[in-house]
Amino acid sequence: MAERPASEALFARATRVIPGGVSSPVRSFRSVGGQPYFVSRGEGAYVWDADGNRLLDYVQSYGASILGHTHPSVVRAVADAATRGTTFGAPTEGEVMLAEAICSRVAGCDQVRMVSSGTEAAMSAVRLARGHTGRSRIVKFAGCYHGHSDGLLAGGGSGVATLGLPDSAGVPAAAVSETVVAPYNLVPDLDEQVACVIVEPVAANMGLVPPVDGFLAGLRRACDDAGALLIFDEVITGFRLGPGGASDLFGVRPDLWCFGKVIGGGLPVGAFGGRADILESLAPTGPVYQAGTLSGNPLATAAGLAVLDELSPDAYSDLAARVSDFGKTLSERMTDALSGAQVTGSDGRHLEARVPVVGPLFGLCFVPVGSGPVRDYGGAGASAATGLYTRLFWSMLERGVALAPGPYEVAFPSMAHDSAELELTVEVATSAMGEILA
Ligand SMILES: *Cc1c(COP(=O)(O)O)cnc(C)c1O
């Protein structure tokens, strides 16, 4: 890999005072080998590393940034808010405005409670579902990630998948004894012990795995029949697939939503919400306790509002159209390259590239020629095991295009990724593929 002495020096310092040198495991590059680049600044679609290399950035803070880095409206909103005070421990107008902005865009979401991360949102939504129904069991899907709270750290995607951990040390068996892990894209049988089913309506922590026809509607029906609540974890899909997120796109309305990432404009924010009669069970009006010193933080709500203000329906559809064209071209070009080279997977079958696209999100996976789309965690694992993503990752990084450092992540083109950036990406990916196969 290119010399990155400044990043290497920072990483050496980091590993002395920060476990593994990182504040979140996927940033460590362990699943792709090597060391991370440190970012010194970002602008639009690009970041600059500590050595001054410019990288076309598809990480975009794992989806927390949708406008691209340092968007002027967001910078201004945060700076203005900071001059008025960074936190009070009293309600502010900003959190009301952000809650209004969320509820007005997501049909059926009457109320939201602000928190400071997606983890908190999912953890609190599950507690609320349990408290509201008086039941304990929860159902999640293999390969879906809902943050790192104990009860949801089973069969996880993203960093957990990347590290190959079935769950985590330090999570007592009792904490997950009421967590059932079911295969994605199959509607599970539910009984009257189930408080809730939590799902990523588009799975984006095992690569990008769209829901098959009828999966989400089937979950809605199964929950209704069993008296269980349906929770959509829209921490990635919310305000990214479109103004109304996945529930609007697929026409299936959950009882509760989890939000995060986009709604914080790059600051630490999450929210969970849903039907008013359920949210009433939350303290102070109800018996389900949930709280946070920095919840509804003025800087974070200002940033989130600034982002939502910039996101017109046209902006979403333009980006989705660009990425859709890009995905078709990229999968064709990479599959061509692969077919010339006759690369085989572990079972000896030849491989082809797939670039699944949903809205502006895209994934990158490698499957046996002629097989159907990846539809669950097993398929995602088989693609990761080809090792092609990892090799492509390094080869593209050398050429100045930064994908996420792990085969279970998706790519997050931002509003600042114009056709020129996407075309460049196809060129870079194609020559990187050529290099790998040579
Ligand atoms: C990122 C993510 C979370 C966790 O959010 P954090 O802000 O990292 O705690 C939860 N659910 C999904 C679907 C996510 O992608």
PDBQT file of the ligand as one rigid body, heavy atoms in Angstrom, charges set to zero:
ROOT
HETATM    1  C1  LIG A 501     -25.358   1.955  12.712  1.00  0.00    +0.000 C 
HETATM    2  C2  LIG A 501     -26.578   1.176  13.058  1.00  0.00    +0.000 A 
HETATM    3  C3  LIG A 501     -27.076   1.105  14.361  1.00  0.00    +0.000 A 
HETATM    4  C4  LIG A 501     -26.297   1.634  15.531  1.00  0.00    +0.000 C 
HETATM    5  O1  LIG A 501     -26.153   3.000  15.488  1.00  0.00    +0.000 OA
HETATM    6  P1  LIG A 501     -24.949   3.693  16.337  1.00  0.00    +0.000 P 
HETATM    7  O2  LIG A 501     -25.198   5.151  16.163  1.00  0.00    +0.000 OA
HETATM    8  O3  LIG A 501     -23.685   3.186  15.726  1.00  0.00    +0.000 OA
HETATM    9  O4  LIG A 501     -25.101   3.253  17.739  1.00  0.00    +0.000 OA
HETATM   10  C5  LIG A 501     -28.277   0.490  14.572  1.00  0.00    +0.000 A 
HETATM   11  N1  LIG A 501     -28.979  -0.036  13.561  1.00  0.00    +0.000 NA
HETATM   12  C6  LIG A 501     -28.537  -0.003  12.288  1.00  0.00    +0.000 A 
HETATM   13  C7  LIG A 501     -29.378  -0.580  11.197  1.00  0.00    +0.000 C 
HETATM   14  C8  LIG A 501     -27.311   0.590  12.003  1.00  0.00    +0.000 A 
HETATM   15  O5  LIG A 501     -26.838   0.564  10.750  1.00  0.00    +0.000 OA
ENDROOT
TORSDOF 0
